[in-house]
Amino acid sequence: MSVTFYQILHLVSVLVLTGYTFYAFAAPPETRRRVLIIAGIASFLVVLGGFGLQAKLKVGWPGWLFVKLACWLALSALAGLGYRRRGATGALAVAAIAIASVAVLMVYTRPF
């Protein structure tokens, strides 16, 4: 597979994961199963695309990659938390925005 394929896979999967995470904050409880399945598949594709890019670009294991892994793990967990903690959806949405912002910052600056 080419680098472009992994970039598109990673980006589209991140957008789907983020979108369904925000949808989980506002969706009715009866949609839980479907939303969590889609978010889980998107989460798997995010990590698959990310590690595919890492292998193709031969970047090794820099510090920013570990930060992105932590952001992926946290964003993946937020969809389930959105259904469990209905009263805290505002705080969870702010956390999701902050996590996504840190992940994007790591991509463009690669500080360490």
C-alpha positions in Angstrom: 0.0 0.0 0.0 1.1 3.5 -0.6 1.7 6.3 1.8 -1.3 8.2 0.3 -3.6 5.3 1.0 -2.5 5.2 4.7 -2.9 9.0 5.0 -6.4 8.9 3.6 -7.4 5.9 5.7 -6.0 7.6 8.8 -7.6 10.9 8.2 -11.1 9.6 7.2 -11.1 7.2 10.1 -10.1 10.0 12.5 -13.0 12.2 11.2 -15.5 9.3 11.5 -14.3 8.5 15.0 -14.5 12.1 16.1 -17.9 12.6 14.5 -19.4 9.5 16.1 -17.8 10.5 19.4 -19.7 13.8 19.3 -22.8 12.0 18.1 -22.6 9.7 21.1 -22.8 12.8 23.4 -26.2 13.8 22.0 -27.7 10.5 20.6 -30.6 8.7 22.3 -29.7 5.7 24.4 -31.2 3.2 21.9 -28.5 4.0 19.3 -25.7 3.0 21.7 -24.9 -0.4 20.1 -24.7 0.9 16.5 -22.7 4.0 17.4 -20.2 2.1 19.5 -19.7 -0.5 16.8 -19.0 2.2 14.2 -16.7 4.1 16.6 -14.8 0.9 17.4 -14.3 0.1 13.8 -13.1 3.6 13.1 -10.8 3.4 16.1 -9.2 0.3 14.7 -8.8 1.9 11.3 -7.2 4.9 12.9 -4.5 2.8 14.5 -4.1 0.7 11.4 -3.6 3.7 9.2 -1.3 5.4 11.8 1.0 2.4 12.1 0.9 1.9 8.4 2.2 5.4 8.0 4.8 4.9 10.6 6.1 1.8 8.8 6.1 3.5 5.4 7.7 6.7 6.5 10.2 4.9 8.7 9.9 7.5 11.5 10.7 5.1 14.4 9.3 5.8 17.8 9.7 9.5 18.5 8.0 11.1 21.5 5.2 12.8 19.6 4.1 9.4 18.4 3.4 8.3 22.0 1.4 11.5 22.6 -0.7 10.6 19.5 -1.2 7.1 20.8 -2.5 8.5 24.1 -4.8 10.9 22.2 -6.2 8.0 20.1 -6.8 5.9 23.2 -8.5 8.8 25.0 -10.7 9.7 22.0 -11.7 6.1 21.6 -12.8 5.9 25.2 -14.9 9.1 25.0 -17.7 7.6 22.9 -18.5 5.0 25.6 -18.3 7.6 28.3 -20.8 9.8 26.4 -23.4 7.2 26.9 -22.5 6.4 30.5 -22.2 10.0 31.8 -25.1 11.9 30.3 -24.8 14.7 32.7 -21.1 15.4 31.8 -21.5 15.6 28.0 -20.4 19.3 27.9 -17.1 18.5 29.7 -16.6 15.4 27.6 -17.1 17.5 24.4 -14.5 20.0 25.6 -12.1 17.1 26.4 -12.7 15.7 22.9 -11.8 19.0 21.3 -8.7 19.4 23.5 -7.6 15.8 22.7 -8.1 16.3 18.9 -6.3 19.6 19.1 -3.3 18.1 20.8 -3.2 15.3 18.2 -3.2 17.7 15.3 -0.6 19.8 17.0 1.7 16.8 17.3 1.3 16.1 13.6 2.3 19.5 12.4 5.0 20.5 14.9 6.5 17.1 15.9 8.1 18.7 18.9 10.1 15.7 20.2 
